[in-house]
Amino acid sequence: METSRRTVLAAAAATGITATVAGGTSYASTPYAKEGARPTKELFGRLADGTKVYRWSLANGGTRMKVLSYGGIVQSLELPDRRGRYTNVSLGYDNLDAYVAGTTFFGALIGRYGNRIARGRFTLDGKEHQLSVNDGENSLHGGAKGFNTRVWDVEPFTGPSGVGLVLRHVSVDGEMGYPGTLRVKVTYTLTDRGDWLIDYAATTDKATVVNLTNHTYYNLAGEGSGGIYDHELTLAASRFTPTDSGLIPTGELAKVAGTPFDFRRAKPVGEDIRTAHPQLVTAKGYDHNWVLDKGITRRPEHFATLRDPESGRTMKIATTEPGVQFYSGNFLDGTLTGPSGRTYRQGDGLCLETQHFPDSPNQPKFPSTVLRPGETYRSSTVHTFAAR
């Protein structure tokens, strides 16, 4: 049975516990708006051209979050464990320069197209478009200067739905090779019960392709605490999309039954990750799209549960999207240092990126990602947190 957030927060208040991360770094001195209050901002740094980047702090329902105007990045996500002790459970950096130089997409909004497009090319209405290529011969997460590198306009809000931020960006026609001027609005909301909602919307003036997502790396034991292989994961997905050597889907919708990709019942992430399955060998772990049994839905439906047995922290995810990219942090190599002062190594965090399938513009059997003038792209994902 899950412990209520009210019980957890009461325990924290009673013991006077402050937020900490692995290694002893204290977040007690870091300012947060009061629960349910209007988000606050502070200067986080400046880009090389002098552009100011702000960090927004918000809190509600026992969930605390810090978001950068650069890339819409979730810099920290603090949650209590079963004893009410707060820890940042998202990987990232403590300075702007590291985010600008980084290639891991820690916490970022991803667009115009989340995941990979083969050879950076697609044909739409008889015209071929060449995109920015930044992952071998392929385009990844929108190209070399995707949405994760843009400074977003941010507007805070409070209301009946909770507290949050509205982030806006205009991607001009031809940016990274994509056709059409795309106007994007992403809303981060923390509800009164501590859920984190992401609502995406976009419009275009020319036919284009869109696939927006968020690239937060989670470690429910705490950022810098070590690996996530003991985290228990459940995915309501009976099929996945195998890939070639470049991690581009082959077009097959393969059954997970009898393979290491079967997470229909909860199991530790690391239970089968060292199995000599060809797909795991190619990706150095999990870096694949799961085909959600629910398909595309008008309202977010639950498909994933992630739990850290040690802390008791649990995250459930619901989405309107038909797929999720489960990435087990395979390319973290010990060269990056987080806010805790500890380095990130393979498997120190994992991503669950809700999405349409990779390379959909070139895969006629996959759900379409085409957006046309007069239409509005919409996608929603809900993260529900608890401790037990």
RAFEN-V183708 format. One record per backbone hydrogen bond with DSSP energy under -0.5 kcal/mol. NH is the residue of the N-H (numbers start at 0). CO is the residue of the C=O. E is the energy in kcal/mol with one decimal. If there is no record, write none. Layout:
nh: {NH/NH}
co: {CO/CO}
e: {E/E}
This chain:
nh: {2/7/8/9/10/11/12/13/14/15/16/19/20/21/23/26/29/35/36/39/41/43/44/46/49/52/54/55/55/56/57/59/62/63/64/65/66/67/68/70/70/72/73/74/74/75/77/78/80/81/83/86/88/88/90/98/99/100/101/106/107/108/109/110/113/113/116/119/120/121/123/126/128/130/130/131/133/133/134/137/138/140/141/142/145/146/148/149/151/151/152/154/156/158/161/162/163/164/165/166/166/167/168/170/170/171/173/174/176/177/181/181/182/182/183/183/184/185/186/187/187/188/188/189/190/190/193/195/196/196/197/198/199/200/201/202/204/207/209/210/212/214/217/217/218/221/222/224/227/230/231/232/232/233/234/235/236/238/239/240/241/243/246/249/253/253/255/258/261/262/266/268/269/270/274/276/279/280/281/282/283/284/286/287/288/289/289/290/291/291/292/294/296/300/302/303/304/305/306/307/308/311/313/314/315/316/317/318/319/322/323/324/325/325/326/326/327/331/332/333/335/337/340/343/344/345/346/347/349/350/352/353/354/358/359/361/362/363/365/370/373/374/376/378/380/381/382/383/383/385/386/387}
co: {386/3/4/5/6/7/8/9/10/11/11/85/24/222/20/18/26/58/33/56/54/52/52/50/46/44/41/53/66/39/64/62/59/77/57/75/55/72/53/68/149/69/106/65/72/65/63/86/84/310/80/78/76/86/216/94/95/96/97/214/104/70/212/140/111/210/138/116/117/128/126/123/121/119/128/175/131/137/137/134/116/114/112/139/142/110/145/146/68/149/167/165/163/161/158/189/156/187/154/164/185/152/183/168/181/169/177/171/173/174/170/179/180/202/168/181/200/166/198/164/185/186/196/162/188/194/190/382/188/194/380/186/378/184/376/182/180/370/368/111/109/107/215/349/88/218/87/221/346/227/306/230/266/304/262/302/234/290/253/288/239/247/243/241/239/251/237/255/258/260/232/230/228/267/271/274/276/276/277/278/279/279/284/325/240/287/323/238/289/321/235/291/319/318/316/316/233/314/231/312/306/307/385/305/383/303/381/300/379/354/289/352/287/323/324/350/285/328/330/343/343/341/337/335/342/331/328/344/217/326/324/351/322/115/356/358/359/361/362/207/203/371/201/199/197/317/195/315/381/313/2/311}
e: {-2.0/-2.0/-2.7/-2.1/-2.0/-2.0/-2.5/-2.3/-1.6/-1.0/-1.6/-2.8/-1.6/-0.7/-2.1/-2.7/-1.3/-2.4/-2.9/-2.0/-1.7/-3.1/-1.5/-2.6/-2.2/-3.0/-3.1/-0.5/-3.6/-3.0/-2.4/-2.2/-2.2/-2.0/-2.7/-2.2/-2.5/-2.8/-2.4/-0.7/-3.5/-1.5/-2.2/-1.9/-1.1/-1.4/-2.7/-2.2/-1.5/-2.2/-2.0/-1.7/-3.1/-0.5/-1.8/-1.0/-2.4/-2.3/-1.5/-1.4/-1.8/-2.8/-2.9/-0.6/-0.5/-3.8/-2.2/-2.0/-2.1/-1.5/-2.6/-1.7/-3.0/-3.8/-0.6/-1.8/-0.5/-1.5/-2.2/-2.1/-2.2/-2.1/-0.8/-1.6/-1.0/-2.1/-2.1/-1.2/-3.1/-0.7/-2.4/-2.3/-2.1/-1.8/-1.3/-2.2/-2.2/-2.2/-2.9/-0.6/-3.5/-2.5/-1.9/-0.6/-3.1/-0.7/-2.6/-2.3/-2.4/-1.9/-2.9/-0.7/-0.5/-2.6/-2.9/-0.6/-2.9/-2.9/-2.7/-2.6/-0.5/-0.5/-2.3/-3.4/-0.6/-2.2/-1.8/-2.6/-2.8/-0.6/-2.9/-2.1/-3.4/-1.9/-1.5/-1.7/-0.7/-2.5/-2.4/-2.7/-1.3/-2.6/-0.5/-3.5/-2.4/-2.0/-3.3/-2.0/-2.6/-1.6/-3.0/-0.5/-2.5/-2.2/-2.8/-2.7/-2.0/-0.9/-2.3/-2.3/-0.7/-2.3/-2.0/-2.3/-2.0/-0.7/-2.3/-2.1/-1.4/-1.0/-1.4/-2.6/-2.8/-1.7/-1.9/-1.5/-0.8/-2.3/-2.3/-1.7/-1.0/-1.5/-0.5/-1.4/-0.5/-0.5/-3.0/-2.4/-0.8/-2.3/-2.3/-1.3/-1.9/-2.3/-2.6/-1.6/-1.8/-2.9/-2.3/-2.5/-0.7/-2.4/-2.8/-3.0/-2.8/-2.4/-2.4/-2.0/-1.9/-1.8/-1.4/-2.5/-2.2/-0.8/-0.7/-1.9/-2.6/-1.2/-0.5/-2.6/-0.6/-2.5/-2.2/-2.4/-0.6/-0.5/-1.8/-1.9/-1.8/-2.7/-2.3/-0.8/-2.5/-2.1/-1.3/-1.8/-1.4/-0.6/-1.9/-2.9/-0.5/-2.1/-2.9/-1.7/-2.3/-3.0/-2.8/-3.0/-0.5/-2.0/-0.9/-1.4}
